[in-house]
Amino acid sequence: MRPGSVCGKYTHEGEAVVEEQYLRSGQSFDQQPISPLLLAVAGAAAGLTVGWLFFSQSGARLRARLEPALESWTHEIRAFQSTIEKAQEAVNESRQSWDRVRHFAR
């Protein structure tokens, strides 16, 4: 490899290279468009999975086994959400109290 040639997103010397094509298009390097073929493959895989789960005997058996676990998990998530909401309320009350103390200290 000749000096200064690009290897990935770094030059041969190890300096970071800004991808010119993304700068010209206004996109950052992390915002590359997703390939339509990749989207089609992902959609087909999702469709096959849903079809298998809902239209086959083995999918129905798997759903029957997973349902109690999913219900339990949903219950735990809702309990955690309730805890987060209570923590947010406590933070808001603390912030209001702190604002009142600062106001009276002036």
C-alpha positions as CSV (number, residue, x, y, z in Angstrom):
1,M,0.0,0.0,0.0
2,R,1.4,3.4,-0.9
3,P,1.7,6.1,1.7
4,G,-1.4,8.2,2.0
5,S,-3.7,5.6,0.5
6,V,-7.0,5.0,2.1
7,C,-7.6,1.7,4.0
8,G,-11.1,1.7,5.5
9,K,-11.7,5.1,7.0
10,Y,-8.0,5.7,8.0
11,T,-5.1,6.6,5.8
12,H,-2.0,4.3,5.6
13,E,-0.3,6.6,8.2
14,G,-3.3,6.1,10.6
15,E,-4.7,9.6,10.3
16,A,-8.5,9.8,10.4
17,V,-10.0,10.4,6.9
18,V,-13.3,12.2,6.5
19,E,-15.3,10.5,3.8
20,E,-15.8,13.2,1.2
21,Q,-18.9,11.6,-0.4
22,Y,-20.8,11.8,2.9
23,L,-19.7,15.4,3.5
24,R,-20.9,16.4,0.1
25,S,-24.3,14.7,0.7
26,G,-24.7,16.3,4.2
27,Q,-24.6,12.9,5.9
28,S,-22.2,11.8,8.6
29,F,-20.2,8.6,8.2
30,D,-22.6,6.9,10.7
31,Q,-25.7,7.8,8.6
32,Q,-25.1,5.6,5.6
33,P,-28.2,4.5,3.9
34,I,-29.2,0.8,4.4
35,S,-29.1,-1.4,1.4
36,P,-32.5,-2.2,-0.1
37,L,-31.4,-5.8,-0.5
38,L,-30.6,-6.0,3.2
39,L,-34.0,-4.5,4.0
40,A,-35.7,-7.1,1.8
41,V,-33.9,-10.0,3.4
42,A,-34.7,-8.7,6.9
43,G,-38.4,-8.3,5.9
44,A,-38.5,-11.8,4.4
45,A,-37.0,-13.3,7.6
46,A,-39.4,-11.4,9.8
47,G,-42.3,-12.6,7.6
48,L,-41.2,-16.2,7.7
49,T,-40.8,-16.1,11.5
50,V,-44.3,-14.6,12.0
51,G,-45.8,-17.1,9.6
52,W,-44.1,-20.0,11.3
53,L,-45.2,-18.8,14.8
54,F,-48.8,-18.3,13.8
55,F,-49.5,-20.8,11.1
56,S,-47.7,-24.0,12.1
57,Q,-48.2,-26.6,14.9
58,S,-44.7,-26.2,16.2
59,G,-45.0,-22.4,16.3
60,A,-48.3,-22.8,18.3
61,R,-46.5,-25.1,20.8
62,L,-43.7,-22.6,21.1
63,R,-46.1,-19.7,21.7
64,A,-47.9,-21.8,24.4
65,R,-44.7,-22.4,26.2
66,L,-43.5,-18.8,25.9
67,E,-46.8,-17.1,26.9
68,P,-46.4,-17.5,30.7
69,A,-42.8,-16.3,30.6
70,L,-43.8,-13.3,28.5
71,E,-46.7,-12.4,30.8
72,S,-44.3,-12.6,33.8
73,W,-41.8,-10.4,32.0
74,T,-44.4,-7.9,31.0
75,H,-45.5,-7.7,34.7
76,E,-41.9,-7.1,35.8
77,I,-41.5,-4.3,33.1
78,R,-44.7,-2.6,34.3
79,A,-43.5,-2.8,38.0
80,F,-40.1,-1.3,36.9
81,Q,-41.9,1.4,35.0
82,S,-43.9,2.3,38.1
83,T,-40.7,2.5,40.1
84,I,-39.2,4.8,37.6
85,E,-42.3,7.1,37.7
86,K,-42.1,7.2,41.5
87,A,-38.4,8.1,41.3
88,Q,-39.2,10.9,38.8
89,E,-41.8,12.3,41.2
90,A,-39.3,12.2,44.0
91,V,-36.7,14.1,41.9
92,N,-39.3,16.7,40.9
93,E,-40.3,17.2,44.5
94,S,-36.7,17.5,45.5
95,R,-36.1,20.0,42.7
96,Q,-39.1,22.1,43.8
97,S,-37.9,22.1,47.4
98,W,-34.4,23.1,46.4
99,D,-35.8,26.0,44.3
100,R,-37.9,27.2,47.3
101,V,-34.8,27.1,49.6
102,R,-32.8,29.0,47.0
103,H,-35.6,31.6,46.6
104,F,-35.8,32.2,50.4
105,A,-32.0,32.3,50.8
106,R,-31.8,35.4,48.5
